[in-house]
Amino acid sequence: MKLKFFKIHFLFLNFMAGAVLRYHTHDIVKTLEETAFQKLLQWLSDKKVQDFVNIQQTNLLDYVGIVQSQIGFKHRHF
């Protein structure tokens, strides 16, 4: 009887340990997925900001080039 009780108790503990392990593994995977998703969003945000900065720099350089060419053009005719 004691041996049977021990086997049942052992199987129950094994089952509970497995359930706890699966639960924590699920939590870890969920946390890793959330972290990866947050990093992806941050990367996309940084990329958008960098693209915006690059466009603004290009626009500014184009504007400066136009202004310089106009000043140079007017200067040559005076």
Secondary structure, DSSP 8 states (H G I E B T S, - for coil): -HHHHHHHHHHHHHHHHHHHHHHHHHHHHHHHHHHHHHHHHHHHHHHHHHHHHHHHHHHHHHHHHHHHHHHHHHHHH-
